[in-house]
Structure formats: C-alpha cells, structure tokens
Amino acid sequence: MPGPASPLPHAHREIVSFVRRSTRMSESQVRNWDAHHATWVVPLAHRATSTSVADGQLFDQDVVWGRTAPLWLEIGTGNGEACVAIAGRHPEVNYLGFEVFKPSVASALGLVAREGLGNVRLAEVDGVDALRHWIPSGSVDRLITFFPDPWHKARHHKRRLVNPTTAELIADRLRPGGSWHLATDWEDYAVHMREVLDDRTDLVNAYADTGGWAPRPDERPVTRFEQRGLDAGRTIRDLVYVRAS
Ligand SMILES: C[S@@+](CC[C@H](N)C(=O)[O-])C[C@H]1O[C@@H](n2cnc3c(N)ncnc32)[C@H](O)[C@@H]1O
C-alpha cells in the first residue's frame, strides 16, 4: 500500500504527450512569471499531478476573460510566439494556450504582456486533461496544435498528442463548423495524423479536394521547431479538419 505521501497509483499509469523536465527558470522568466502570471495565467486546481486538471471547475468565459467570444485553444504553446501572433491578429477571439512546461509559460507571459493582449490567457496544465475535465463539449471554435512532439520510437507512438483517443475528445469539444489546425515537420507523423483524423466521420479534411495538405498560414511565425525542420530539409505539413455538423 502506498504511504500517505506517495502519489496515487493512477498518476503513474496515465499516458501523456510530454516528459517532465526541470522547471528551473532563467532570471527573466522568473521576472515575467512574478510580474504577469496573476493577470494572464488561469489558476486551475489539480488532481494527483501538477499538470492534471481537477473535475468540477466551471469553465466560464466571462470569468476568465470578462466577455464571451469565439473560443480558440492551443495545446503546446511553447514560448508563445504563435499564440501572440495569432491572438494579436484576432482581437475578436478569446485565446487560451495550454503549456505544461512552466519556463515556457513564463517566456510566453513576457511576449503576451509586451503586446498587452487582453484576449489571451495561458494555463500551465496538460491541454488534453484540461479538455477532458474542464472544457465543455461543443464549445471550441478553433483548436491549434503546431509542431507537437513527434515521439519517434514505435513504442512511444501512444504518447503522440494526435491519437484516436485525443481525436475523439477534440472532435467532441469542437462546435459544429469549428476547426482543428495541425502542423508538423515529420512526414510519418503527418501521415499518422491524417490516418487518425480521416478515420472519424465527424471530422472532415478541409483540403481533401486539393491533396489533403493545408497551405501554411501566414499568421504563424516560424518558431524554433519549424525552423529546425526547415534547416534539416524536412517538408512542413499543415492540416485543417472541420467538425461536421
Ligand atoms: C515541440 S514543442 C512546440 C512548441 C510550439 N507549438 C512551437 O511550434 O514552437 C511542443 C510543446 O508542447 C508542450 N506539450 C506537449 N504535450 C502537451 C500537453 N498535453 N499539454 C500542453 N502542452 C504540451 C511541450 O511542453 C512543448 O512546449
């Protein structure tokens, strides 16, 4: 039997799309966090692990943003470059970025605060868990997953953010007509994404008539991860799937 201080057994069994890394922050990240987290980071209660999201917390846009607007979510915001560029171009939407790695959230906070983006909020949690336990069905207008970790080894494929279980969850959370925008620089993951999403009758490839790959969106800045793929000569693949009504 685990002692009182041991994590609950199920905390070990959950398969997640990230590895836990040191959360040591640089001086500027500490400064960003201290100055800005109260304004831009949504406080969420957890279950057994610090990246989990406890049940029973109301998702209310009026509480989070002080207004109700089209809801755009990003899982894996990294240092926040895409989040800031896209939310900055779309002040009419409420944009919520999920990122498990606290130093990255702190870096993103610096960018969000510099631009003064009132339509952005960040949450330092597993975005999949947040969707499952916090975000209501049919409430999301756009979901963004740019350059998710590829998890190359076959035995790690189950950790990929895009898998049949998360696809079912995301399809449910999208409203009819809502879209899921994905990008990757790994061809086998791109093909895997298409196979998983094409299997669902409630998700439709928006570019099925033109070969299936979506054009690269101008609004996305080239992040470190996209640049790394380009430098290595890899093709960047974008995909857009729309939730059928
Ligand atoms: C390869 S990086 C890409 C970051 C960013 N999207 C970009 O294009 O620069 C993947 C990011 O996703 C985060 N991540 C992975 N799984 C996650 C999850 N389930 N919820 C939130 N963040 C996640 C990682 O911590 C990492 O910052």
The ligand as an ORCA input file, in Angstrom:
! r2SCAN-3c Opt
* xyz 0 1
  C       7.887     20.698    -29.944
  S       7.217     21.899    -28.878
  C       6.347     23.019    -29.975
  C       6.003     24.323    -29.330
  C       5.238     25.328    -30.207
  N       3.939     24.808    -30.587
  C       6.041     25.711    -31.412
  O       5.648     25.383    -32.532
  O       7.088     26.351    -31.216
  C       5.883     21.035    -28.095
  C       5.378     21.757    -26.861
  O       4.174     21.134    -26.421
  C       4.196     21.036    -24.999
  N       3.248     19.958    -24.678
  C       3.346     18.654    -25.023
  N       2.244     17.989    -24.648
  C       1.431     18.899    -24.057
  C       0.145     18.817    -23.466
  N      -0.516     17.658    -23.414
  N      -0.419     19.931    -22.954
  C       0.260     21.110    -23.004
  N       1.485     21.253    -23.546
  C       2.054     20.160    -24.078
  C       5.652     20.790    -24.677
  O       5.979     21.149    -23.345
  C       6.335     21.715    -25.694
  O       6.484     23.029    -25.180
*
